[in-house]
């Protein structure tokens, strides 16, 4: 949204210290959020984040389908559930 306001690419936008900085203007984060809201621009839940290093080829069944960020907590949960517990 901020890139569209200033006619620049999304890569030119920086977020720093509560400010949204483009090559043409610096605005407060609150100001940008209010402008987006006024223009009916949704800023939540439907955005997508492309996790780096994830790829999977269904034909060869090769690749890395899950990020390490997901793998480690899941592995700990499985290990914890498999550990014997003692009643006190």
C-alpha positions in Angstrom: 0.0 0.0 0.0 2.7 2.5 1.0 4.6 1.7 -2.3 1.5 2.6 -4.2 1.1 5.9 -2.4 4.5 7.0 -3.5 4.8 5.2 -6.9 7.7 3.0 -6.0 8.4 -0.7 -5.7 7.6 -2.6 -2.5 11.4 -3.3 -2.1 12.0 0.4 -1.7 9.8 0.6 1.5 11.5 0.4 4.9 10.0 0.1 8.3 12.1 1.6 11.0 11.4 3.2 14.4 7.6 3.3 13.9 8.1 5.0 10.5 7.3 3.8 7.0 10.0 5.2 4.8 9.9 5.4 1.0 12.2 7.3 -1.4 9.6 10.0 -1.6 8.2 10.3 2.0 8.4 9.3 5.6 5.1 8.6 7.4 4.3 7.2 10.8 3.1 3.6 10.8 -0.2 4.8 12.3 -0.7 7.2 9.5 -0.2 4.5 6.8 -2.5 2.1 8.6 -5.2 4.8 8.9 -4.8 5.7 5.2 -5.0 2.0 4.2 -8.2 1.6 6.3 -9.8 4.7 4.8 -9.0 3.2 1.3 -10.4 -0.2 2.3 -7.1 -1.9 2.0 -6.9 -5.0 4.2 -3.7 -5.3 6.1 -4.3 -8.6 8.0 -4.6 -12.4 7.7 -4.8 -12.7 3.9 -1.1 -11.8 3.3 1.3 -14.5 2.3 4.9 -15.0 3.3 7.2 -17.0 1.1 9.3 -19.0 3.5 12.9 -19.3 2.1 14.4 -22.7 1.2 11.0 -24.4 0.9 10.4 -26.3 -2.3 8.9 -29.7 -3.2 8.6 -31.6 -6.5 5.6 -33.9 -6.5 6.9 -35.8 -9.5 10.2 -36.9 -7.9 9.0 -36.6 -4.3 12.1 -34.6 -3.4 12.6 -31.3 -1.8 12.2 -29.5 1.5 8.5 -29.2 2.2 8.7 -27.9 5.7 10.7 -25.1 7.3 13.1 -25.7 10.1 11.0 -23.2 12.2 8.2 -25.7 12.0 10.3 -28.9 12.2 12.1 -28.2 15.5 9.0 -27.4 17.7 7.1 -30.3 16.2 10.1 -32.7 16.9 10.2 -31.5 20.5 6.5 -32.0 20.9 6.8 -35.6 19.6 9.8 -36.3 21.8 8.0 -34.9 24.8 4.9 -36.9 24.2 7.0 -40.1 23.8 8.8 -39.5 27.0 7.7 -41.6 29.9 6.2 -39.6 32.7 5.8 -40.6 36.3 2.8 -39.8 38.5 3.5 -38.0 41.8 
